[in-house]
Structures are given as C-alpha cells and as structure tokens.
C-alpha cells in the first residue's frame, strides 16, 4: 500500500488514462479522466496514511478498490484523447472490471470517398484502406450533428441511392440538392461543393460560423423553433475537441520514442500506433554515471528494440531528438536489419509532432515523480554508507534453499526502477553439497550469462563474508565490474543468533561490517531485497520438493524403492532423465550399484 499511497500524493491534474493493478500485477481497471488527480482520489478515502475505498462508491467499485495495489497513468492533451486511448486500451487488454462495466463500442468517423463521381459525407465505425477515401475523427459525440449540419448547409447528394434512381427527388425541390442524377450539375461543379464540405469538416470554426449565419436568418424571419435547433446543434459541435492525434483516421503505423531528462537521469517513453490507434505504451527510467547524452541514449533505445526481428514493423519511426549523424546511422541499421526502408523522422509540425509532444509530456511527468522519489534518496544514502562507486539502480539478489542438501535450488530476483522486476527473476537447480558450493554455482551460472543479460550495478547476497568473497572471486574471473554486499544474521559463539525477537541483520561490504538500527531506512531497503529473494528461493524449493515426491511415488508404483530411486538419481541426475531412460538402462544401473 506504500506504493499506492505515494502515487496518490503525486498525481497530475492533467487529462489522461489511469490503470489499476492488484498485488499480482493483474490489470483490474482502465479509466479516463479530465483531471486525473480529482478522478483517482474519488475512489479512495485516506486517513492517517491508511487507504480504504470511498464509502460513497458502489459496492462493486468498493470491491475493486480493495484489490488495488498500485496504479499507473498516461497523460494526454485533453479529455477526448483520454476517451479514445481508454477505448483502445480496454479493447486490447480487457481488464477484469472493464469487461463488467463497459460496452465494446468503437467511436465513429466521418468519411468522404473521392474515388466516386459525387462524394458525400457518411459515418462509419470501420476504416478500410482505400485510395481516395478521407477519414475524420474519431468522434466521441457530435458526429451526427456535424453530418446533419453539412447536409443542411450544402447542396450535397442526400442519399447513397440518389444517383442510381436517375430522377430528382424532393431535396431538389427544396433546394437541398443540385440533382446530379438528372445531370443538372457537372462532376466538376459538384466537386467544388464536396471540397467545401471537406473544409468545413476540417475547420470546426468555419462550420460553426455558417451555422450561426443560418440561425440568425431564421430568427430574422421569426422561425424561432428552427433557430433553436441550430442553436443546440452549434452548442454540441462546440464541445467537440479539436481533431485528436491519439487515434488518427489516417491509419498511421508508427513507433514513437521520446526522451526527457538531464544530468544523470532520463525517462524514455515508447508509444506504438497501429491503424491510427495507440495500442500500447511503455516507459523506461535511465540512469548514467557519466551524464545523459541524447544521441547515445536514442541509439541504444532503437538498437535494443529492433535488433531482434519484429513481426510487424511500422511505416515510420518517430524520434523526439537526435543529431543528423545518428539519425542516418539508425536509418542504415533499420534498413539493413529488415531489408527494407523504414523512415526515421524527427517531426517538426503537424499531427506527428503532436504525438511526440504527448510522449514527451508523459516522459516529463514520470521524470518529475522519479526526481522526488523517497526510494531514490535511500539509494543515494546506501551508496554513500556502503562506499559504492555508483548508485545501485539495478540490483540482483541471490539466495539458495535446500533440505539436508537435497532438492538444492537457487533464486535470483531483480530490483530496478524502485520495483521488483518479476519478469527478470531466474530459478536454478543446483548440485553443490553445501551452502557455499551452492552459492558458488548459482553466481557462476549467472556470471556466465552476462553476455546475454548484462550485469547490474549491485549484487546482494543472502549470506556472510564467506559468500561475499565467493562472489568477488567469481566477478573477478568474469572480468565484469559489479559491486557486492551481503546480509546475514549476527553470530554469537560462531552461530547465527536466531532467538525470537533477537535476530539482528548484519551487512558486509568489502571493507566493513555494518550493524544498523532496525529503524534505519538503508537496512530496511536491503532487508526488503533479501526477503524477496528468500521468499522466491523457498517457494521454488517447496514446489521442487513436491514435484519430486510425486515422481518418487510414481516410481514406487512401478516397484522401484527409495534406495533404488537414489541410485537412479545419482546416475541420471534428474527425474526427467530417469523417465526418458529405457528399462534396460535403468536395470543396468541398479544391477551395477548392488
């Protein structure tokens, strides 16, 4: 709940989308808000740093709020952008509570097909890539009011089938149509009307001005009821936000990369647009000991993202900034990697620049929250106390677990960006005969993987000075620079002192041993890391033990006793290998060992 409380204290008042997650990182709900701070806080009641559901909320909402462990937000320019992004994310991610509370509607677009002789404005919820078709929107409201206004202001073909009928209808009689069905207007003359219609869709102010003139004429002629209809229509159209860049009807396929930061810190925001809709976004916090360089950061971001062949590449990749030299270098890299030209651009105007600005706004918001993070202050203090060369922004924590040196396993957990990164956790089956050999094997296997998964800033070892020295030797032989600390229970008479309430943690570094007060935030931070690695290793040990017990039971059913099982395990190394071995091979091992 501490993370949630911290988030509630640092909310932006901008428009945006918010996402609620439970303790298992399962997405519960996606919502939108004109004012994120006001909307999100309406779900909660906070007293004395204790968070409870708002008692005025419905029972369903209260049930959801009780499950919320943390939240994330995406900032946008206005409420309409928030609506559209919310719609896109809900359909893609299908959160637990949105499925119950929301329909699955798609926002409408207005389109005109200029590939036909007499184009007219129509509404659609489905976009097809066709030459000559222009789309506008999406519209969360007001699309029908715009369409009705266009047909009343301009002498457009009023119905799809009018041209086929070859006979003028009543709309020609009341001067609402020029009757192209009877060739009373040429294609060229009608195209001028269609282009005027296009301009009104693109320019909301011009459309409103024409409607106001029409309303004034009706009022002057004492046709007040009709004038009121126009007044209401104008009010509805005025509420429509300017053409949104969050869900573009131009069917762009874009990848967007934007950096915000300075000195030793920055935030990278990545947004992915397909078919004119932002379908997902992500961010990464970046820390550097030698200052932040935009060119280097952008180069690494692009290469890291595209070095594996992706199945669906965008038409363009938009970047917030980089030098022309790096832009050219990245263009060549992408072209070589995918054997086709994909443009990399730094937009200077238009809707693509607006997309970059939205990505930058989100990066700036994340950066400002990162700057004021209490966790960052603790990291700085830990670096100073333990005499580390750099702030430990990425930490790997190791622990082993076994029972009488059987079912020996190890676990590695990862802590980065002030959170545990569960996708990066690793589990290991170990063969060592004691805790030191097991830790040595665990750390060696991790070090051998540095080429595929680069080393962190810091290793934290669950153990004492012996384990610390083992880690230092392994890192020295690997040629990699990783700083190391270890945490263990204090010892009396050469034994860990574990009486209830009396066990104290000791932190070991290369040159010092620290016995900090239980209230020390730096100690609590290391304990939090150690406890997570301990939990992870123990859970893996329990599941391994349970699995082995089941496999032993199966072998017993086949007439193989425990002593024979041990012989087979010693020879084959695992239950999986035993299962794959033929009966002849197993019998040979058992006869040999007698």
JOGI-V410765 format. One record per run of one state. SS is the DSSP state (~ for helix, > for strand, _ for the rest). FROM is the first residue (numbers start at 1). TO is the last residue. If there is no record, write none. Layout:
((SS & FROM & TO) (SS & FROM & TO))
This chain:
((_ & 1 & 1) (~ & 2 & 9) (_ & 10 & 15) (> & 16 & 21) (_ & 22 & 26) (> & 27 & 33) (_ & 34 & 35) (~ & 36 & 41) (_ & 42 & 43) (> & 44 & 47) (_ & 48 & 49) (> & 50 & 53) (_ & 54 & 58) (~ & 59 & 65) (_ & 66 & 69) (> & 70 & 75) (_ & 76 & 78) (~ & 79 & 93) (_ & 94 & 95) (~ & 96 & 101) (_ & 102 & 107) (> & 108 & 113) (_ & 114 & 120) (> & 121 & 124) (_ & 125 & 132) (> & 133 & 139) (_ & 140 & 142) (~ & 143 & 153) (_ & 154 & 161) (~ & 162 & 165) (_ & 166 & 169) (~ & 170 & 173) (_ & 174 & 179) (~ & 180 & 182) (_ & 183 & 186) (~ & 187 & 202) (_ & 203 & 203) (~ & 204 & 220) (_ & 221 & 223) (~ & 224 & 239) (_ & 240 & 246) (> & 247 & 247) (_ & 248 & 253) (> & 254 & 262) (_ & 263 & 264) (> & 265 & 274) (_ & 275 & 276) (> & 277 & 287) (_ & 288 & 293) (~ & 294 & 306) (_ & 307 & 315) (> & 316 & 319) (_ & 320 & 323) (~ & 324 & 338) (_ & 339 & 342) (> & 343 & 345) (_ & 346 & 349) (~ & 350 & 371) (_ & 372 & 373) (~ & 374 & 385) (_ & 386 & 393) (> & 394 & 403) (_ & 404 & 405) (> & 406 & 416) (_ & 417 & 418) (> & 419 & 420) (_ & 421 & 421) (~ & 422 & 424) (_ & 425 & 425) (> & 426 & 429) (_ & 430 & 434) (~ & 435 & 447) (_ & 448 & 457) (> & 458 & 462) (_ & 463 & 464) (~ & 465 & 478) (_ & 479 & 482) (> & 483 & 489) (_ & 490 & 490) (> & 491 & 492) (_ & 493 & 494) (> & 495 & 496) (_ & 497 & 504) (> & 505 & 508) (_ & 509 & 512) (> & 513 & 514) (_ & 515 & 520) (~ & 521 & 557) (_ & 558 & 561) (~ & 562 & 572) (_ & 573 & 574) (~ & 575 & 580) (_ & 581 & 582) (~ & 583 & 593) (_ & 594 & 594))
